[in-house]
Amino acid sequence: MAVNGTPPPPPSLPAHPDPATDAVLGSGLLHELAHAFGGPFHFLLPHRFDANLAAFRAALADAGVDGRVYYAKKANKAAAWIERCAAAGAGVDVASTGELREALGHGVRGENIVVTGPAKSEELLRVAALQGALTAVDSLDELDRLTAAPRAGGAPPPRLLLRVLPPAQPGSRFGLDGAELEEALAHCARAGDAVRMEGFGFHLSGYAVQPRADLAGHLVDLCLKARVMGLRADRISIGGGFAVDYAAAGDWHSFLATQHPGHYHARRRFTPADFYPYHSPVAGADALRAVLAAVPAGGRDSLGSRLRETGTLLLMEPGRALLDRAGSSVFRIQGVKDRDGYAILTVDGTSLSLSEQWFNSEFLPDPVLVPPAGRAGGTRRTGGTGVHPACAGGATCLESDLLTWRKIPFPVRPSVGDLLVYPNTAGYQMDSNESPFHDLPLPPKVVFDATDDATDDATDDSPVDTGDGTTRGGRPRWRLDRRPAC
């Protein structure tokens, strides 16, 4: 609450501590890379992706459920994640011909790819069928086109799921309603061996557990109905929507309770409904565990039990949840302007590389200030301790180009040449809306391999090659992300 017309100090929302990210921040490499690239960049931690994938698979195994995890490629364009999927035998969820080609080009088998999205092009349907990918059919017209397409000699029939319009979200433009489902099932039954109707799928907005379990239970019932009609129908897809827990509960609730228009540049107003839920008590693989343990509406047994009893495979397409703590975004401060008790920082990139800002929202986890001498802790620079609030804008002529409208309470005064590192941005933030506006180049992606071992001997002044993609002495090895030409 404001006192004598002055708003309370700006709230902080620190991201969960992450040793792997801290190892990179303390390595001294970020300033070298910022100099080398001459602009902003992102860094990626593929071993985090591996750990998140393993956690989802463990949740399935612990529940005794046969399932498949498909990485939702739209969450991040980097090739590193597809490389990890290929190495681990995981699947990839794609929605365009370019995404399909890239997944195949990085070694993901066609049978491990699911093709989603509305009104797919003829080329996408054709290549998906030729490669044995699973296609989520979104309309009767798409079903007609998929089943009528000529097949090359010896090619298997196209594999498909029927995407269901969620009854609780009737305004969605995706999926088949009840009448359309009936017609689609009859179509597949008439087609016989010309198609492989393998089941049903859905995608729900939001992150609530029970609605997912309820609709998944309904899809199991649809599978049983389809089997009576002679269709395979042995799997369901529950899509994505597994929350990421960015910050501690106390910090999140304190932030929501105290945030005030005076804490934002130009007194920008946000309501709690404008924000992603940056704290979630049930997130990632734990959310999958909760869905499997929930009892679908009208039933007596858990969803996991229903899947086991009916021999139904569970498919899922997490994106953000597989990228939790798997990367961050780095910007160099190139201007500092004082304004009414806070600073306006201008960085060497744009908010197009921090996508939340372009959805009338704000990416809230605090960026970390990294001066040339090392991560800011409050006493490394003249200016002493205390709070030094600053917002951060992009290097464009747009008033709305703010990476952070909020006045971040930095521990030291930011200066030109310092770096701002936005934590945990791999999930959707990095590149969903990136654009070479003002002819600024797109930020490159740097891959740090196995950085958990990067600081085994941080006091050693002579880095030693460990042979596993890292060097001891706080100097992780890095490479540029590779993407094939399309």
One Martini backbone bead per residue (centre of mass of N, CA, C, O) as a GRO file, in nm:
protein
  486
    1MET     BB    1   0.098   0.034   0.020
    2ALA     BB    2   0.074   0.356   0.011
    3VAL     BB    3   0.290   0.627   0.132
    4ASN     BB    4   0.239   0.945   0.085
    5GLY     BB    5   0.209   0.857  -0.236
    6THR     BB    6   0.416   0.617  -0.205
    7PRO     BB    7   0.517   0.346  -0.323
    8PRO     BB    8   0.626   0.065  -0.270
    9PRO     BB    9   0.862  -0.126  -0.312
   10PRO     BB   10   0.979  -0.312  -0.544
   11PRO     BB   11   0.924  -0.618  -0.640
   12SER     BB   12   1.035  -0.949  -0.620
   13LEU     BB   13   1.119  -1.242  -0.861
   14PRO     BB   14   1.281  -1.504  -0.808
   15ALA     BB   15   1.422  -1.759  -0.927
   16HIS     BB   16   1.502  -2.055  -0.905
   17PRO     BB   17   1.755  -2.215  -0.817
   18ASP     BB   18   2.049  -2.289  -1.047
   19PRO     BB   19   2.346  -2.438  -1.084
   20ALA     BB   20   2.385  -2.443  -1.394
   21THR     BB   21   2.337  -2.142  -1.441
   22ASP     BB   22   2.546  -2.039  -1.236
   23ALA     BB   23   2.791  -2.157  -1.385
   24VAL     BB   24   2.764  -1.968  -1.627
   25LEU     BB   25   2.764  -1.693  -1.478
   26GLY     BB   26   3.062  -1.773  -1.344
   27SER     BB   27   3.259  -1.827  -1.607
   28GLY     BB   28   3.303  -1.555  -1.808
   29LEU     BB   29   3.164  -1.604  -2.102
   30LEU     BB   30   2.937  -1.395  -2.159
   31HIS     BB   31   3.110  -1.148  -2.239
   32GLU     BB   32   3.256  -1.281  -2.472
   33LEU     BB   33   2.999  -1.349  -2.638
   34ALA     BB   34   2.889  -1.062  -2.660
   35HIS     BB   35   3.134  -0.963  -2.820
   36ALA     BB   36   3.128  -1.169  -3.054
   37PHE     BB   37   2.818  -1.106  -3.145
   38GLY     BB   38   2.712  -0.803  -3.092
   39GLY     BB   39   2.474  -0.929  -2.907
   40PRO     BB   40   2.232  -1.110  -2.841
   41PHE     BB   41   2.167  -1.422  -2.653
   42HIS     BB   42   2.140  -1.774  -2.616
   43PHE     BB   43   2.128  -2.037  -2.368
   44LEU     BB   44   2.183  -2.394  -2.350
   45LEU     BB   45   2.059  -2.702  -2.154
   46PRO     BB   46   2.026  -3.023  -2.244
   47HIS     BB   47   2.031  -3.183  -1.970
   48ARG     BB   48   1.755  -3.076  -1.880
   49PHE     BB   49   1.587  -3.211  -2.089
   50ASP     BB   50   1.661  -3.499  -2.011
   51ALA     BB   51   1.547  -3.482  -1.721
   52ASN     BB   52   1.253  -3.416  -1.797
   53LEU     BB   53   1.200  -3.663  -1.968
   54ALA     BB   54   1.262  -3.871  -1.744
   55ALA     BB   55   1.032  -3.777  -1.556
   56PHE     BB   56   0.796  -3.854  -1.739
   57ARG     BB   57   0.872  -4.152  -1.768
   58ALA     BB   58   0.857  -4.216  -1.464
   59ALA     BB   59   0.555  -4.155  -1.426
   60LEU     BB   60   0.460  -4.382  -1.607
   61ALA     BB   61   0.604  -4.620  -1.469
   62ASP     BB   62   0.485  -4.580  -1.178
   63ALA     BB   63   0.181  -4.624  -1.307
   64GLY     BB   64   0.185  -4.851  -1.534
   65VAL     BB   65   0.210  -4.680  -1.808
   66ASP     BB   66   0.172  -4.665  -2.142
   67GLY     BB   67   0.394  -4.430  -2.315
   68ARG     BB   68   0.439  -4.104  -2.489
   69VAL     BB   69   0.686  -3.855  -2.568
   70TYR     BB   70   0.631  -3.527  -2.712
   71TYR     BB   71   0.789  -3.268  -2.847
   72ALA     BB   72   0.699  -2.931  -2.868
   73LYS     BB   73   0.851  -2.747  -3.107
   74LYS     BB   74   0.720  -2.455  -3.074
   75ALA     BB   75   0.877  -2.373  -2.803
   76ASN     BB   76   1.153  -2.430  -2.980
   77LYS     BB   77   1.394  -2.402  -3.254
   78ALA     BB   78   1.608  -2.572  -3.163
   79ALA     BB   79   1.813  -2.848  -3.239
   80ALA     BB   80   1.894  -2.972  -2.964
   81TRP     BB   81   1.622  -3.110  -2.893
   82ILE     BB   82   1.611  -3.305  -3.133
   83GLU     BB   83   1.871  -3.449  -3.069
   84ARG     BB   84   1.766  -3.562  -2.797
   85CYS     BB   85   1.528  -3.721  -2.908
   86ALA     BB   86   1.690  -3.908  -3.091
   87ALA     BB   87   1.876  -4.028  -2.865
   88ALA     BB   88   1.606  -4.117  -2.676
   89GLY     BB   89   1.344  -4.196  -2.850
   90ALA     BB   90   1.172  -3.956  -2.891
   91GLY     BB   91   0.926  -3.738  -2.962
   92VAL     BB   92   0.756  -3.519  -3.211
   93ASP     BB   93   0.581  -3.211  -3.240
   94VAL     BB   94   0.420  -3.100  -3.537
   95ALA     BB   95   0.291  -2.814  -3.780
   96SER     BB   96   0.501  -2.845  -4.025
   97THR     BB   97   0.710  -2.903  -4.280
   98GLY     BB   98   0.964  -2.785  -4.151
   99GLU     BB   99   0.946  -2.942  -3.883
  100LEU     BB  100   0.948  -3.222  -4.007
  101ARG     BB  101   1.220  -3.203  -4.153
  102GLU     BB  102   1.392  -3.144  -3.903
  103ALA     BB  103   1.333  -3.399  -3.749
  104LEU     BB  104   1.433  -3.594  -3.965
  105GLY     BB  105   1.723  -3.456  -4.000
  106HIS     BB  106   1.786  -3.541  -3.675
  107GLY     BB  107   1.670  -3.862  -3.653
  108VAL     BB  108   1.372  -3.879  -3.640
  109ARG     BB  109   1.136  -4.091  -3.657
  110GLY     BB  110   0.836  -4.105  -3.808
  111GLU     BB  111   0.693  -4.281  -3.578
  112ASN     BB  112   0.788  -4.026  -3.367
  113ILE     BB  113   0.562  -3.849  -3.510
  114VAL     BB  114   0.343  -3.570  -3.461
  115VAL     BB  115   0.065  -3.415  -3.636
  116THR     BB  116  -0.049  -3.092  -3.606
  117GLY     BB  117  -0.298  -2.886  -3.661
  118PRO     BB  118  -0.463  -2.699  -3.892
  119ALA     BB  119  -0.516  -2.734  -4.211
  120LYS     BB  120  -0.331  -2.915  -4.370
  121SER     BB  121  -0.123  -2.963  -4.601
  122GLU     BB  122  -0.061  -3.167  -4.858
  123GLU     BB  123   0.240  -3.204  -4.800
  124LEU     BB  124   0.219  -3.280  -4.502
  125LEU     BB  125   0.037  -3.527  -4.537
  126ARG     BB  126   0.222  -3.682  -4.731
  127VAL     BB  127   0.484  -3.701  -4.561
  128ALA     BB  128   0.361  -3.823  -4.309
  129ALA     BB  129   0.264  -4.085  -4.444
  130LEU     BB  130   0.539  -4.181  -4.565
  131GLN     BB  131   0.681  -4.172  -4.259
  132GLY     BB  132   0.465  -4.273  -4.032
  133ALA     BB  133   0.306  -4.060  -3.912
  134LEU     BB  134   0.102  -3.900  -3.675
  135THR     BB  135  -0.228  -3.775  -3.738
  136ALA     BB  136  -0.417  -3.498  -3.635
  137VAL     BB  137  -0.748  -3.473  -3.690
  138ASP     BB  138  -0.957  -3.164  -3.732
  139SER     BB  139  -1.136  -3.261  -3.986
  140LEU     BB  140  -1.331  -3.385  -4.235
  141ASP     BB  141  -1.166  -3.277  -4.471
  142GLU     BB  142  -0.895  -3.397  -4.376
  143LEU     BB  143  -0.987  -3.689  -4.383
  144ASP     BB  144  -1.049  -3.702  -4.681
  145ARG     BB  145  -0.761  -3.627  -4.783
  146LEU     BB  146  -0.605  -3.855  -4.639
  147THR     BB  147  -0.772  -4.107  -4.755
  148ALA     BB  148  -0.753  -4.015  -5.078
  149ALA     BB  149  -0.466  -4.040  -5.100
  150PRO     BB  150  -0.222  -4.156  -5.272
  151ARG     BB  151  -0.021  -4.453  -5.275
  152ALA     BB  152   0.258  -4.588  -5.262
  153GLY     BB  153   0.415  -4.859  -5.320
  154GLY     BB  154   0.394  -5.019  -5.005
  155ALA     BB  155   0.257  -4.817  -4.843
  156PRO     BB  156   0.130  -4.733  -4.568
  157PRO     BB  157  -0.118  -4.643  -4.395
  158PRO     BB  158  -0.250  -4.390  -4.250
  159ARG     BB  159  -0.203  -4.225  -3.947
  160LEU     BB  160  -0.459  -4.161  -3.684
  161LEU     BB  161  -0.623  -3.900  -3.514
  162LEU     BB  162  -0.899  -3.773  -3.332
  163ARG     BB  163  -0.995  -3.453  -3.271
  164VAL     BB  164  -1.132  -3.312  -2.981
  165LEU     BB  165  -1.377  -3.115  -2.869
  166PRO     BB  166  -1.401  -2.949  -2.590
  167PRO     BB  167  -1.680  -2.908  -2.402
  168ALA     BB  168  -1.552  -2.668  -2.217
  169GLN     BB  169  -1.449  -2.546  -2.527
  170PRO     BB  170  -1.661  -2.453  -2.772
  171GLY     BB  171  -1.485  -2.198  -2.895
  172SER     BB  172  -1.301  -2.365  -3.035
  173ARG     BB  173  -1.121  -2.422  -3.352
  174PHE     BB  174  -1.068  -2.715  -3.243
  175GLY     BB  175  -1.202  -2.990  -3.358
  176LEU     BB  176  -1.453  -3.238  -3.295
  177ASP     BB  177  -1.762  -3.288  -3.266
  178GLY     BB  178  -1.999  -3.514  -3.207
  179ALA     BB  179  -2.105  -3.542  -3.500
  180GLU     BB  180  -1.825  -3.553  -3.638
  181LEU     BB  181  -1.727  -3.808  -3.496
  182GLU     BB  182  -1.933  -4.001  -3.607
  183GLU     BB  183  -1.854  -3.959  -3.904
  184ALA     BB  184  -1.554  -4.034  -3.876
  185LEU     BB  185  -1.592  -4.325  -3.778
  186ALA     BB  186  -1.748  -4.423  -4.023
  187HIS     BB  187  -1.529  -4.363  -4.227
  188CYS     BB  188  -1.308  -4.549  -4.106
  189ALA     BB  189  -1.471  -4.810  -4.123
  190ARG     BB  190  -1.506  -4.804  -4.437
  191ALA     BB  191  -1.191  -4.795  -4.507
  192GLY     BB  192  -1.035  -4.982  -4.335
  193ASP     BB  193  -0.709  -5.055  -4.450
  194ALA     BB  194  -0.661  -4.746  -4.551
  195VAL     BB  195  -0.650  -4.705  -4.235
  196ARG     BB  196  -0.516  -4.589  -3.902
  197MET     BB  197  -0.713  -4.578  -3.627
  198GLU     BB  198  -0.561  -4.499  -3.305
  199GLY     BB  199  -0.752  -4.250  -3.197
  200PHE     BB  200  -0.737  -3.978  -2.957
  201GLY     BB  201  -0.754  -3.612  -2.906
  202PHE     BB  202  -0.628  -3.323  -2.714
  203HIS     BB  203  -0.657  -2.965  -2.615
  204LEU     BB  204  -0.601  -2.767  -2.328
  205SER     BB  205  -0.655  -2.499  -2.162
  206GLY     BB  206  -0.449  -2.468  -1.922
  207TYR     BB  207  -0.360  -2.647  -1.581
  208ALA     BB  208  -0.570  -2.834  -1.497
  209VAL     BB  209  -0.626  -3.158  -1.391
  210GLN     BB  210  -0.923  -3.265  -1.398
  211PRO     BB  211  -1.007  -3.198  -1.695
  212ARG     BB  212  -0.803  -3.398  -1.817
  213ALA     BB  213  -0.908  -3.654  -1.686
  214ASP     BB  214  -1.195  -3.638  -1.791
  215LEU     BB  215  -1.131  -3.636  -2.101
  216ALA     BB  216  -0.960  -3.892  -2.101
  217GLY     BB  217  -1.186  -4.080  -2.013
  218HIS     BB  218  -1.361  -4.026  -2.263
  219LEU     BB  219  -1.151  -4.134  -2.470
  220VAL     BB  220  -1.155  -4.423  -2.373
  221ASP     BB  221  -1.450  -4.471  -2.447
  222LEU     BB  222  -1.408  -4.416  -2.750
  223CYS     BB  223  -1.219  -4.651  -2.800
  224LEU     BB  224  -1.418  -4.875  -2.731
  225LYS     BB  225  -1.620  -4.800  -2.951
  226ALA     BB  226  -1.421  -4.828  -3.194
  227ARG     BB  227  -1.354  -5.129  -3.156
  228VAL     BB  228  -1.638  -5.234  -3.222
  229MET     BB  229  -1.591  -5.111  -3.529
  230GLY     BB  230  -1.279  -5.220  -3.600
  231LEU     BB  231  -1.083  -5.037  -3.457
  232ARG     BB  232  -0.800  -4.980  -3.297
  233ALA     BB  233  -0.793  -4.770  -3.066
  234ASP     BB  234  -0.502  -4.754  -2.846
  235ARG     BB  235  -0.502  -4.421  -2.810
  236ILE     BB  236  -0.414  -4.117  -2.631
  237SER     BB  237  -0.420  -3.752  -2.631
  238ILE     BB  238  -0.333  -3.469  -2.395
  239GLY     BB  239  -0.107  -3.305  -2.472
  240GLY     BB  240  -0.043  -3.036  -2.291
  241GLY     BB  241  -0.025  -2.829  -2.005
  242PHE     BB  242   0.246  -2.820  -1.829
  243ALA     BB  243   0.358  -2.669  -1.583
  244VAL     BB  244   0.578  -2.410  -1.461
  245ASP     BB  245   0.811  -2.356  -1.192
  246TYR     BB  246   0.974  -2.050  -1.132
  247ALA     BB  247   0.868  -1.993  -0.828
  248ALA     BB  248   0.810  -1.929  -0.521
  249ALA     BB  249   0.532  -1.903  -0.338
  250GLY     BB  250   0.599  -1.656  -0.160
  251ASP     BB  251   0.697  -1.470  -0.388
  252TRP     BB  252   0.440  -1.476  -0.562
  253HIS     BB  253   0.227  -1.379  -0.353
  254SER     BB  254   0.375  -1.119  -0.281
  255PHE     BB  255   0.372  -0.994  -0.558
  256LEU     BB  256   0.062  -0.986  -0.604
  257ALA     BB  257   0.004  -0.812  -0.336
  258THR     BB  258   0.218  -0.554  -0.423
  259GLN     BB  259   0.162  -0.482  -0.692
  260HIS     BB  260   0.201  -0.170  -0.882
  261PRO     BB  261   0.191   0.081  -1.105
  262GLY     BB  262   0.452   0.219  -0.972
  263HIS     BB  263   0.635  -0.046  -1.064
  264TYR     BB  264   0.597   0.084  -1.352
  265HIS     BB  265   0.642   0.194  -1.640
  266ALA     BB  266   0.405   0.433  -1.695
  267ARG     BB  267   0.198   0.288  -1.514
  268ARG     BB  268   0.152   0.004  -1.575
  269ARG     BB  269  -0.118  -0.227  -1.605
  270PHE     BB  270  -0.171  -0.519  -1.403
  271THR     BB  271  -0.312  -0.830  -1.365
  272PRO     BB  272  -0.307  -1.146  -1.256
  273ALA     BB  273  -0.448  -1.250  -1.528
  274ASP     BB  274  -0.197  -1.158  -1.718
  275PHE     BB  275  -0.039  -1.391  -1.590
  276TYR     BB  276   0.156  -1.625  -1.553
  277PRO     BB  277   0.197  -1.904  -1.338
  278TYR     BB  278   0.499  -1.886  -1.173
  279HIS     BB  279   0.341  -2.061  -0.968
  280SER     BB  280   0.331  -2.425  -0.917
  281PRO     BB  281   0.248  -2.695  -0.719
  282VAL     BB  282   0.188  -2.843  -1.006
  283ALA     BB  283   0.448  -2.974  -1.213
  284GLY     BB  284   0.513  -3.129  -1.478
  285ALA     BB  285   0.547  -3.451  -1.393
  286ASP     BB  286   0.355  -3.407  -1.150
  287ALA     BB  287   0.108  -3.348  -1.325
  288LEU     BB  288   0.094  -3.625  -1.451
  289ARG     BB  289   0.053  -3.779  -1.189
  290ALA     BB  290  -0.216  -3.638  -1.120
  291VAL     BB  291  -0.374  -3.729  -1.368
  292LEU     BB  292  -0.339  -4.039  -1.318
  293ALA     BB  293  -0.475  -4.023  -1.017
  294ALA     BB  294  -0.726  -3.932  -1.126
  295VAL     BB  295  -1.083  -3.927  -1.135
  296PRO     BB  296  -1.300  -3.949  -1.357
  297ALA     BB  297  -1.586  -3.855  -1.445
  298GLY     BB  298  -1.806  -4.115  -1.335
  299GLY     BB  299  -1.593  -4.273  -1.181
  300ARG     BB  300  -1.367  -4.503  -0.975
  301ASP     BB  301  -1.107  -4.486  -1.133
  302SER     BB  302  -0.824  -4.416  -1.234
  303LEU     BB  303  -0.668  -4.332  -1.514
  304GLY     BB  304  -0.442  -4.537  -1.494
  305SER     BB  305  -0.628  -4.782  -1.462
  306ARG     BB  306  -0.785  -4.748  -1.728
  307LEU     BB  307  -0.540  -4.779  -1.915
  308ARG     BB  308  -0.457  -5.061  -1.824
  309GLU     BB  309  -0.731  -5.220  -1.861
  310THR     BB  310  -0.754  -5.118  -2.186
  311GLY     BB  311  -0.482  -5.085  -2.340
  312THR     BB  312  -0.392  -4.769  -2.323
  313LEU     BB  313  -0.224  -4.526  -2.462
  314LEU     BB  314  -0.016  -4.243  -2.362
  315LEU     BB  315  -0.014  -3.922  -2.493
  316MET     BB  316   0.224  -3.641  -2.515
  317GLU     BB  317   0.296  -3.256  -2.560
  318PRO     BB  318   0.542  -3.117  -2.431
  319GLY     BB  319   0.729  -2.810  -2.390
  320ARG     BB  320   0.796  -2.622  -2.150
  321ALA     BB  321   0.849  -2.865  -1.948
  322LEU     BB  322   1.113  -2.967  -2.108
  323LEU     BB  323   1.249  -2.652  -2.068
  324ASP     BB  324   1.310  -2.644  -1.781
  325ARG     BB  325   1.606  -2.481  -1.720
  326ALA     BB  326   1.730  -2.485  -2.046
  327GLY     BB  327   1.747  -2.155  -2.050
  328SER     BB  328   1.879  -1.828  -2.158
  329SER     BB  329   1.890  -1.463  -2.175
  330VAL     BB  330   2.115  -1.219  -2.337
  331PHE     BB  331   2.191  -0.875  -2.247
  332ARG     BB  332   2.321  -0.561  -2.333
  333ILE     BB  333   2.403  -0.265  -2.195
  334GLN     BB  334   2.377   0.071  -2.380
  335GLY     BB  335   2.181   0.226  -2.164
  336VAL     BB  336   2.132   0.503  -1.916
  337LYS     BB  337   1.835   0.640  -1.757
  338ASP     BB  338   1.714   0.882  -1.557
  339ARG     BB  339   1.379   0.840  -1.373
  340ASP     BB  340   1.211   0.908  -1.105
  341GLY     BB  341   1.391   0.685  -0.924
  342TYR     BB  342   1.482   0.548  -1.198
  343ALA     BB  343   1.584   0.328  -1.454
  344ILE     BB  344   1.656   0.325  -1.807
  345LEU     BB  345   1.713   0.055  -2.000
  346THR     BB  346   1.923  -0.025  -2.283
  347VAL     BB  347   1.938  -0.275  -2.512
  348ASP     BB  348   2.078  -0.491  -2.784
  349GLY     BB  349   1.763  -0.540  -2.826
  350THR     BB  350   1.442  -0.702  -2.811
  351SER     BB  351   1.115  -0.803  -2.719
  352LEU     BB  352   1.100  -1.025  -2.947
  353SER     BB  353   1.299  -1.208  -2.739
  354LEU     BB  354   1.034  -1.172  -2.527
  355SER     BB  355   0.724  -1.285  -2.573
  356GLU     BB  356   0.529  -1.194  -2.342
  357GLN     BB  357   0.508  -0.885  -2.424
  358TRP     BB  358   0.317  -0.976  -2.690
  359PHE     BB  359   0.062  -1.053  -2.462
  360ASN     BB  360  -0.002  -0.836  -2.252
  361SER     BB  361   0.260  -0.885  -2.071
  362GLU     BB  362   0.502  -1.045  -1.834
  363PHE     BB  363   0.825  -1.128  -1.759
  364LEU     BB  364   0.896  -1.189  -1.415
  365PRO     BB  365   1.156  -1.299  -1.373
  366ASP     BB  366   1.444  -1.200  -1.263
  367PRO     BB  367   1.700  -1.048  -1.373
  368VAL     BB  368   2.047  -1.081  -1.410
  369LEU     BB  369   2.329  -0.909  -1.301
  370VAL     BB  370   2.637  -0.885  -1.513
  371PRO     BB  371   2.921  -0.778  -1.465
  372PRO     BB  372   3.246  -0.798  -1.557
  373ALA     BB  373   3.325  -0.899  -1.250
  374GLY     BB  374   3.035  -1.016  -1.196
  375ARG     BB  375   2.794  -1.103  -1.014
  376ALA     BB  376   2.560  -0.928  -0.854
  377GLY     BB  377   2.561  -0.849  -0.478
  378GLY     BB  378   2.607  -0.515  -0.376
  379THR     BB  379   2.960  -0.461  -0.351
  380ARG     BB  380   3.137  -0.442  -0.632
  381ARG     BB  381   3.031  -0.142  -0.652
  382THR     BB  382   3.003   0.165  -0.667
  383GLY     BB  383   2.708   0.237  -0.443
  384GLY     BB  384   2.655   0.002  -0.285
  385THR     BB  385   2.385  -0.073  -0.124
  386GLY     BB  386   2.063  -0.180  -0.224
  387VAL     BB  387   1.818  -0.024  -0.430
  388HIS     BB  388   1.798  -0.043  -0.809
  389PRO     BB  389   1.575   0.062  -1.009
  390ALA     BB  390   1.475  -0.103  -1.330
  391CYS     BB  391   1.412  -0.092  -1.655
  392ALA     BB  392   1.366  -0.252  -1.994
  393GLY     BB  393   1.472  -0.170  -2.320
  394GLY     BB  394   1.481  -0.146  -2.651
  395ALA     BB  395   1.656  -0.079  -2.974
  396THR     BB  396   1.402   0.116  -3.045
  397CYS     BB  397   1.125   0.336  -3.158
  398LEU     BB  398   0.939   0.195  -2.942
  399GLU     BB  399   0.750   0.237  -2.664
  400SER     BB  400   0.670  -0.088  -2.638
  401ASP     BB  401   0.985  -0.172  -2.609
  402LEU     BB  402   0.964  -0.389  -2.341
  403LEU     BB  403   1.107  -0.627  -2.148
  404THR     BB  404   1.069  -0.443  -1.869
  405TRP     BB  405   0.841  -0.263  -1.691
  406ARG     BB  406   0.957  -0.334  -1.443
  407LYS     BB  407   1.116  -0.235  -1.143
  408ILE     BB  408   1.401  -0.364  -1.081
  409PRO     BB  409   1.571  -0.470  -0.779
  410PHE     BB  410   1.878  -0.398  -0.781
  411PRO     BB  411   2.186  -0.429  -0.600
  412VAL     BB  412   2.294  -0.246  -0.832
  413ARG     BB  413   2.396  -0.024  -1.050
  414PRO     BB  414   2.348  -0.005  -1.363
  415SER     BB  415   2.561  -0.047  -1.659
  416VAL     BB  416   2.741  -0.007  -1.913
  417GLY     BB  417   2.811  -0.355  -2.008
  418ASP     BB  418   2.614  -0.501  -1.881
  419LEU     BB  419   2.425  -0.788  -1.799
  420LEU     BB  420   2.117  -0.944  -1.893
  421VAL     BB  421   1.967  -1.234  -1.734
  422TYR     BB  422   1.717  -1.438  -1.842
  423PRO     BB  423   1.548  -1.683  -1.692
  424ASN     BB  424   1.393  -1.947  -1.822
  425THR     BB  425   1.334  -1.905  -2.170
  426ALA     BB  426   1.292  -2.162  -2.354
  427GLY     BB  427   0.980  -2.145  -2.304
  428TYR     BB  428   0.874  -1.940  -2.573
  429GLN     BB  429   1.054  -1.677  -2.531
  430MET     BB  430   1.295  -1.667  -2.739
  431ASP     BB  431   1.133  -1.731  -3.059
  432SER     BB  432   0.829  -1.680  -3.128
  433ASN     BB  433   0.883  -1.340  -3.210
  434GLU     BB  434   1.121  -1.312  -3.370
  435SER     BB  435   1.287  -1.019  -3.525
  436PRO     BB  436   1.465  -0.816  -3.776
  437PHE     BB  437   1.435  -0.547  -3.658
  438HIS     BB  438   1.628  -0.299  -3.788
  439ASP     BB  439   1.831  -0.525  -3.885
  440LEU     BB  440   1.849  -0.716  -3.658
  441PRO     BB  441   1.977  -0.985  -3.546
  442LEU     BB  442   1.934  -1.288  -3.453
  443PRO     BB  443   1.978  -1.458  -3.185
  444PRO     BB  444   2.186  -1.674  -3.086
  445LYS     BB  445   2.269  -2.018  -3.002
  446VAL     BB  446   2.406  -2.160  -2.707
  447VAL     BB  447   2.574  -2.462  -2.623
  448PHE     BB  448   2.581  -2.629  -2.313
  449ASP     BB  449   2.766  -2.900  -2.202
  450ALA     BB  450   2.747  -3.040  -1.910
  451THR     BB  451   2.747  -2.801  -1.666
  452ASP     BB  452   2.760  -2.956  -1.392
  453ASP     BB  453   3.096  -2.993  -1.439
  454ALA     BB  454   3.218  -2.692  -1.475
  455THR     BB  455   3.281  -2.657  -1.132
  456ASP     BB  456   3.468  -2.873  -0.989
  457ASP     BB  457   3.733  -2.646  -1.021
  458ALA     BB  458   3.705  -2.315  -0.980
  459THR     BB  459   4.014  -2.258  -0.860
  460ASP     BB  460   4.130  -2.333  -1.127
  461ASP     BB  461   4.333  -2.162  -1.368
  462SER     BB  462   4.348  -2.448  -1.536
  463PRO     BB  463   4.191  -2.572  -1.770
  464VAL     BB  464   4.038  -2.902  -1.804
  465ASP     BB  465   3.988  -3.160  -2.000
  466THR     BB  466   3.729  -3.409  -1.949
  467GLY     BB  467   3.582  -3.544  -2.223
  468ASP     BB  468   3.251  -3.430  -2.176
  469GLY     BB  469   3.224  -3.111  -2.279
  470THR     BB  470   3.418  -2.998  -2.055
  471THR     BB  471   3.569  -2.768  -1.817
  472ARG     BB  472   3.766  -2.709  -1.574
  473GLY     BB  473   3.732  -2.388  -1.412
  474GLY     BB  474   3.456  -2.250  -1.523
  475ARG     BB  475   3.470  -2.371  -1.847
  476PRO     BB  476   3.249  -2.422  -2.053
  477ARG     BB  477   3.152  -2.577  -2.324
  478TRP     BB  478   3.083  -2.465  -2.665
  479ARG     BB  479   2.812  -2.416  -2.909
  480LEU     BB  480   2.641  -2.389  -3.187
  481ASP     BB  481   2.353  -2.414  -3.302
  482ARG     BB  482   2.202  -2.652  -3.518
  483ARG     BB  483   2.061  -2.597  -3.853
  484PRO     BB  484   1.905  -2.699  -4.111
  485ALA     BB  485   1.848  -2.658  -4.428
  486CYS     BB  486   1.520  -2.576  -4.597
   0.00000   0.00000   0.00000
